[in-house]
Each structure stands twice: as structure tokens, then as C-alpha cells.
Amino acid sequence: MKTNILLCIDHLDPGGAQRQIIELAKRLPSSEFAITVCNLDQKKAMLKKEIEEMDITVKLLSQHGFFDLKTLIKLYNFIKKNNFDIVHTYLFTADTYGRICAILARTPVVIASMRSVDNWKNLLHKITDRILAIGTDKIIVNAKEIQKFLQKVEKISPKKIRVIYNGIDENLFGLKVNSEKIRKDLGLRNGDLLVGIFARNDPVKDHKTFFQASKIILNNFSNITFLAMGYGMTNASMKEIVRKLSIEDYVILMDHSTEYLSYLGSVDISVISSLTEGCSNVILESMALKKPVVATEVGGNPELIVNGKTGYLVPPKRADKLSSAIIKLLDDPLKREEMGNEGFVRAKNKFSMEQMIKQTDQLYRALLKKE
């Protein structure tokens, strides 16, 4: 008989956690595991079709507000009716709702997945996490920094926590990108430089600091373009930040594209200016595409980037430090190439999708065996 697994998540609009769920559902042996995906926010379900095309059922719910009793009851009934062997939750709301329901339904194995250092959590959130941890078999985190946060701030036992890093699709290594066409389409000339940031429009991604750094860089370079791609990047608020800095002529704002890896593979430098991160998929993808990375020294970023070898780490909200690190690479094409190659080797050896799937598979089996 197959092991019956529910993967439960806040929403199914594109994001790092969602991509990891899809890869997990796709790659776990279908002869041994039956996967169902539950999305708590049916208004955010852009990836539903992609999952259903893999012959995987997607259950949609319509959760409203932090505590929605109606949705809680529906989720409990769904879990109880389907007799799942494992309920594995992703992101805070699903971690809360999913674990409450799975524990009440006496699901044999309950797993939470925490993907970032959530400094925004208030006392109620932390107490909720601590109480639910009692009935949770394992909490998967994708960075050691998150493990430290859970132990120190939320007082969760280290025995409950397991670090499993995100994995990169093997097809990314050696992916052929027509960068000449991409750069031409963006209006670049031969010899022009391209610096990119690939992140959704969200305060935690701190695009403002990236654009402030861009303005500083323009004091040294004129043959340069800054590409900012991600969901919501063409919103009026983002355009206003760029306008106020008077850098419109050097910045291209683009919404997320299914071809974003081709754009990422065409930049000279990949930048992450986030205020917090877990295990950044964009950093891993940049490394797989042999791009040097300049990122903020937050969350799991230092676990991915070897400072001075595969990229540079800088303090958050410091446009001066960010611009200095970028300029250092812009001035040195050989260093860019060396760092890109070093990052490629590191990503391939340490952060493969195969490793992520294998470690998760082994954890599932070990926890089921204990039960």
C-alpha cells in the first residue's frame, strides 16, 4: 500500500517553497507515495494547473484572516476523511492550520517546514509554534540560521529540527542561454554591463536599497543597465522609487517571466538585497548559471555564498556597501568569471535537487518506521 501524503501550503502562487513542493511531488517515487496538495488560499493558485498536470489532486480552501474556524473545520474533515499517513506543511499559516488539524485527526506523522528567519512573529505566533511543536514529529528548515532562530527565540528543541537545504534542478547546470538575444532585446549594446535582481515586489526584498546602490554605481559607470524582474515589479510604487532617484534611463522593470532563467543567465552580476532569507532559490540558480552573487548577509545567505570566493556578502540596508561590492566585480571581468565558476561547482556538489529529495524521502521513511 502506498504512503498517503498531504503537502499543505499557504498559497500556490509562484515562490521558492511552492517550487520545492512541485519538485518533491514530481520526484518522490509514485510507486510508493501518493501525493495530495492542499492550498489554503484559492485566490492564489497560479501553479494549480501545473501540479494537476502531474496527476496530483489539489484541494483548494478559502482561508480568511489569521483564525478562520470554517476553514479549520474543512481542513480537519479533509485530513480525517483521507487518512493521510503524513501531513507536511509549508509557510506559517499552513504550518499552523495544518498541524492543528493533523494532530487532532491523529495523523501518524506531522511535519512542518519553516523557510525563513521570521522576525516579524509576535509573542502569540511564537507561543503557537512552541505548543504545536509538541505534537510535531519534525520541523524541516532550509538553513542552519533558521534552526538557530527556532532554538533561541522560539525555544524549540533541536531534536525536533532537521536541516534540508533547497535543491536545484539538475537541468540548470550547463543550461544554454541565448544571452546575446536577451541583452539585445533589453536594448544593450556590445560591452554594456547588466546587473540584475530577481525578486517579487515585497518590502522584505528591499528593492529600494538596490536602486539606491544603482544610483551610486552610475557615478562610476554609464554603460550599465539594472534589470529588476519579479511579480509586481511594474507597479506604480516601484516606478516611483526609480523616478525619485532619477535613474529611469538605466533601469528596466519587468514582471516575472517564464523565461526568467534566460534573463538571469544573461546578467553579469546577480544581486539579492533582502532583509531576510532562508535558502534562496535565486542564489542557487545564479550559482548554477555561473553568475557571481552579491547578497545581504542575512538568514541562510552566508551558508550558500562563500564570501570572496563565489560572491560577496554585505550588511542589509547599506546601499554604500552593496554598491562597493558590485563595483568591485564590475571592474574585474576575470573575478566575475572565477566566482561564477566557483559557485557552479559549490552548487552542484552541495545543493542538488537529488539530495533534497533523497533526504526528505529518508526522513519520511524514518518517521513512519518510528510510528
C-alpha positions in Angstrom: 0.0 0.0 0.0 1.3 3.5 -0.9 2.1 6.0 1.8 -0.5 8.7 1.7 1.0 12.2 1.9 -0.6 15.7 2.2 1.6 18.7 1.3 -0.2 21.8 2.7 0.8 25.4 1.9 -0.4 28.9 2.4 -0.9 29.6 -1.4 0.2 28.3 -4.8 1.3 31.5 -6.5 5.0 31.1 -7.7 7.6 31.2 -5.0 10.5 29.2 -3.6 8.5 27.0 -1.2 6.0 26.3 -4.0 8.8 25.2 -6.4 10.2 22.9 -3.8 6.8 21.3 -3.3 6.3 20.7 -7.0 9.7 19.1 -7.3 9.0 16.9 -4.3 5.7 15.8 -5.6 7.2 15.2 -9.0 10.2 13.2 -7.9 9.1 11.1 -4.9 8.6 7.5 -6.3 5.0 7.4 -7.3 5.0 3.6 -6.8 5.5 4.2 -3.1 3.9 7.6 -2.3 0.5 9.0 -3.1 0.7 12.9 -3.0 -2.1 15.4 -2.5 -1.5 19.1 -2.3 -3.7 21.5 -0.3 -3.8 25.2 -1.0 -5.3 27.4 1.8 -5.9 30.4 -0.4 -7.8 29.6 -3.6 -7.4 33.1 -4.9 -3.6 32.5 -5.2 -3.4 29.3 -7.2 -1.4 30.1 -10.3 0.5 26.8 -10.0 -2.6 24.6 -9.6 -2.7 23.6 -13.2 1.0 22.6 -13.3 0.5 20.3 -10.3 -2.7 18.8 -11.7 -0.9 18.0 -14.9 1.3 15.7 -12.9 -1.9 13.7 -12.0 -1.8 15.1 -8.4 -5.0 16.3 -6.7 -5.1 19.9 -5.5 -7.5 20.7 -2.7 -8.5 24.4 -2.6 -9.7 26.2 0.5 -10.5 29.8 1.1 -8.9 30.8 4.4 -9.5 34.4 5.6 -7.7 36.2 8.4 -5.3 34.5 10.9 -8.1 32.4 12.6 -10.8 31.1 10.3 -12.8 28.4 12.1 -14.7 27.4 8.9 -11.5 26.7 7.0 -10.0 24.9 10.0 -13.0 22.6 10.2 -12.9 21.9 6.4 -9.2 21.1 6.6 -9.7 18.8 9.6 -12.5 16.9 7.8 -10.4 16.6 4.7 -7.4 15.2 6.6 -9.6 12.8 8.6 -11.5 11.5 5.6 -8.4 10.8 3.6 -6.4 9.1 6.3 -3.1 10.6 5.4 0.0 8.9 6.8 2.0 12.2 6.6 0.9 15.8 6.7 3.8 18.1 5.7 3.1 21.8 5.9 4.8 24.8 4.4 4.8 28.5 5.5 3.3 30.0 8.6 -0.5 29.8 8.1 -0.3 26.2 6.7 2.1 25.3 9.5 -0.5 26.5 12.0 -3.7 25.2 10.4 -2.2 22.0 9.0 -0.6 21.0 12.3 -3.7 21.7 14.4 -5.8 19.6 12.1 -3.3 16.8 11.6 -2.7 16.5 15.4 -6.4 16.4 16.1 -7.0 13.9 13.3 -4.2 11.7 14.8 -2.2 11.7 11.6 0.8 9.3 12.3 3.5 11.8 11.1 3.2 15.6 11.3 6.0 17.7 9.7 6.3 21.5 9.5 8.6 23.3 7.1 9.9 26.7 8.1 11.6 28.6 5.3 13.0 31.9 6.8 14.0 33.7 9.9 10.6 35.1 10.8 11.5 38.1 13.0 8.0 39.5 12.3 6.4 36.9 14.6 4.8 38.3 17.7 4.5 36.6 21.1 1.2 34.8 20.1 2.8 33.4 16.9 5.9 32.2 18.9 3.7 30.6 21.6 1.6 28.9 18.9 4.7 27.5 17.2 6.0 26.3 20.6 2.8 24.5 21.5 2.4 22.9 18.1 6.0 21.7 18.2 5.0 19.3 20.9 2.8 17.4 18.5 5.1 17.8 15.5 7.4 14.9 14.7 9.9 17.1 12.8 10.4 20.7 11.7 12.3 20.9 8.4 14.3 24.1 7.9 16.3 25.0 4.8 19.1 26.9 6.6 21.1 26.5 9.8 20.3 30.1 10.7 16.6 29.2 10.9 17.5 26.3 13.2 19.3 28.7 15.5 16.4 31.1 15.4 13.9 28.4 16.4 16.1 27.1 19.2 17.0 30.5 20.6 13.9 32.6 20.0 11.0 30.1 19.9 12.7 27.7 22.4 12.1 24.6 20.2 14.2 21.5 21.0 17.0 20.9 18.5 15.8 17.2 18.4 12.7 18.4 16.6 14.6 20.2 13.9 16.2 18.9 10.7 18.1 21.0 8.1 17.4 20.1 4.5 18.7 22.7 2.0 16.7 23.6 -1.1 17.7 21.7 -4.2 18.4 22.9 -7.8 17.1 21.2 -10.8 19.9 19.3 -12.4 18.9 20.7 -15.8 20.0 24.2 -14.7 23.7 23.1 -14.6 25.0 23.8 -18.1 21.7 25.4 -19.3 22.3 27.1 -22.6 21.1 30.7 -22.6 21.0 32.9 -25.7 22.3 35.9 -23.7 23.2 37.8 -26.9 19.5 37.9 -27.9 18.3 38.7 -24.4 20.7 41.6 -24.0 19.8 42.9 -27.4 16.1 42.7 -26.6 16.8 44.7 -23.5 18.4 47.4 -25.6 22.0 46.7 -24.5 25.0 47.4 -26.8 28.2 45.4 -27.1 30.3 46.0 -24.0 27.3 47.2 -21.9 27.1 45.7 -18.3 23.9 44.2 -16.9 23.2 43.9 -13.2 20.0 42.0 -12.2 17.8 41.5 -9.1 15.2 38.8 -9.4 12.6 39.0 -6.6 8.9 39.8 -6.1 7.8 43.3 -5.1 7.8 42.8 -1.3 9.3 45.1 1.4 11.4 42.1 2.7 13.3 42.1 -0.7 14.3 45.7 -0.1 14.5 46.8 -3.8 14.9 50.4 -2.6 18.4 49.7 -1.3 19.2 48.0 -4.6 18.1 51.1 -6.5 20.0 53.4 -4.2 23.1 51.4 -4.8 22.4 51.6 -8.6 22.4 55.4 -8.3 25.8 55.3 -6.6 27.2 52.9 -9.3 26.1 55.3 -12.0 28.7 57.8 -10.7 31.3 55.3 -12.0 29.7 53.6 -15.0 27.5 54.9 -17.8 27.4 51.7 -19.9 25.3 49.8 -17.5 21.7 48.7 -17.1 19.9 47.5 -14.0 17.2 44.8 -14.5 14.6 44.2 -11.8 12.4 41.3 -12.5 9.7 39.7 -10.4 6.0 39.7 -9.6 4.6 43.2 -9.1 7.8 44.9 -10.3 5.9 47.1 -12.8 3.6 48.5 -10.1 3.4 52.3 -9.6 5.1 52.1 -6.2 8.3 50.6 -7.8 8.3 53.0 -10.7 8.0 55.9 -8.2 11.1 54.7 -6.3 13.1 54.7 -9.5 11.7 58.1 -10.6 12.6 59.8 -7.4 16.2 58.6 -7.7 16.3 59.9 -11.3 17.7 56.6 -12.7 14.8 55.7 -15.1 17.1 55.7 -18.1 19.2 52.9 -16.6 16.6 50.7 -15.0 14.3 48.1 -16.6 11.4 46.9 -14.5 9.8 43.6 -15.7 7.1 41.3 -14.2 8.0 37.7 -13.7 8.5 35.8 -16.9 8.5 32.0 -17.6 11.8 32.8 -19.3 13.3 34.4 -16.2 16.2 31.9 -16.1 17.3 33.1 -19.5 17.4 36.7 -18.2 19.2 35.5 -15.0 21.7 33.7 -17.2 22.3 36.9 -19.2 23.4 39.2 -16.3 26.9 40.0 -15.4 26.1 40.1 -11.6 23.1 38.7 -9.7 22.1 40.8 -6.6 20.0 39.9 -3.6 19.2 42.9 -1.2 16.7 41.1 1.1 16.3 41.9 4.7 15.8 38.2 5.5 16.1 34.9 3.5 16.0 31.2 4.1 17.7 29.2 1.5 17.4 31.5 -1.5 16.5 29.7 -4.8 17.7 32.7 -6.8 21.2 32.5 -5.2 21.3 28.8 -6.0 20.1 29.3 -9.6 22.6 32.1 -10.1 25.4 29.8 -9.0 24.1 27.0 -11.3 24.2 29.5 -14.2 27.8 30.6 -13.2 26.9 34.1 -12.1 28.7 35.8 -9.2 26.3 36.9 -6.5 26.3 40.0 -4.3 23.9 39.4 -1.4 23.0 40.7 2.0 24.5 38.8 5.0 21.1 37.7 6.4 19.4 34.4 7.1 20.8 31.4 5.1 22.7 33.6 2.5 26.1 33.0 4.2 25.5 29.3 4.1 25.2 29.4 0.3 27.8 32.1 -0.6 31.5 31.8 0.3 32.4 35.4 0.8 35.1 36.5 -1.6 35.1 33.2 -3.4 31.6 32.7 -5.0 30.4 36.2 -4.4 30.3 39.0 -1.8 28.2 39.4 1.4 27.2 42.8 2.6 25.1 44.2 5.5 21.4 44.8 4.8 20.1 48.3 4.1 23.5 49.6 3.2 23.5 51.0 -0.3 27.1 52.1 0.1 28.4 48.6 0.9 26.2 47.0 -1.7 27.4 49.4 -4.5 31.0 48.9 -3.4 30.8 45.1 -3.8 29.1 45.4 -7.1 31.6 47.9 -8.4 34.4 45.6 -7.3 33.0 42.9 -9.7 32.1 45.3 -12.5 35.8 46.4 -12.5 37.1 42.9 -12.7 35.7 40.6 -15.5 38.1 37.9 -14.6 37.0 37.9 -11.0 33.3 37.6 -12.2 34.2 34.6 -14.2 36.2 32.9 -11.4 33.4 33.5 -8.8 30.8 32.2 -11.3 32.8 29.0 -11.8 33.4 28.5 -8.1 29.7 29.0 -7.4 28.8 26.5 -10.1 31.0 23.8 -8.5 29.7 24.5 -5.0 26.0 24.4 -6.1 26.5 21.2 -8.0 28.2 19.4 -5.1 26.1 20.6 -2.2 22.7 21.8 -3.4 21.3 19.3 -5.9 17.6 18.5 -6.2 18.6 14.9 -5.9 20.0 15.4 -2.4 16.9 17.4 -1.3 14.5 14.6 -2.5 16.7 11.8 -1.0 17.0 13.5 2.4 13.2 14.2 2.5 12.4 10.6 1.4 14.7 9.2 4.1 13.1 11.4 6.7 9.6 10.3 5.7 10.5 6.6 5.9 12.4 7.0 9.3 9.4 8.8 10.9 6.9 6.3 9.6 9.1 3.5 10.9 9.1 5.0 14.3 5.3 5.2 14.3 
